[in-house]
């Protein structure tokens, strides 16, 4: 999702990948900031959402995308 001029809250447990995504969004013309977030921790989710609202003054459209990494050894037949 890319909207020029948007303020994007990037959340991820993977710091390196999250920083890369935030930089790509920034270079496309939007504001982006990374917050560390483990979605399995309900208290952390609440804390990060509150932080995003404080930083950007609102939260319009949360989009949750989760990618599972499966070892290739499990995919081999």
N, C-alpha and C positions, 0 to 999 in steps of 0.2 A: 504494500500500500504506500503510495507516494502522492502527496499533495503539496504543491509548491506553497511555501509560507506556513505550513503546518508546524505545530510544536509536537514532537513525538517523544514519548517516554519509552525507551527501550529497556526491557527487563529480561534478565537472563541469569542463570547460575554460572554460565561460562563467560568470565570476564573478557577474555581476549576476543571471542567471537562477537560479544555484545558491543565492545568498543569499535570493532571493524564496521558493524552495521550502523552504529550511531554516526561514525565518520562518513559513511556512504550517504546516509540521509542528509547530513549537514552539507556535503558537497553537491547535493542535488537541489539545494536552495531552501531547506527547511531547518528548523531548530531541532536538535536531538540531544538527549542526555541519557546516560546509562544508569540504571539502578540495579543492584544485585537483588535477585528475587528467586527464592525457592518456593514454587507454588504449592508444595506439599506442606508448608508451614503457614497455617492460617493467620497467625499473629504477624508474621513477616509480610504477608499479602496486605493486611490491613495497614500496617506501618508504611509500606511502599505506596499504596494508593493515597494515603493521607499526605505523604511527601510530594507526590506528583501534583496533587490538588494545590498544595501550598506553593510549589514552584511555578506552576502554570495557571493557577487560579481557577481551574476547572478540569474536568475529565469528560470529554464528549463521547468517545467511542472506544471502549477497551476492546482490543483484539487479542485473543489468546491463541497462540500457535505453539504446539509442543512437538518436538522432533525426538523420536526415539532412535537411539543408535543401537543397531543390532550387529554383534560381531559376525564377520563374514564366515567364520567357521560354522555358525548355526545355519547359514544359508546354503552351504555346500551340500550337494546330495550324493 
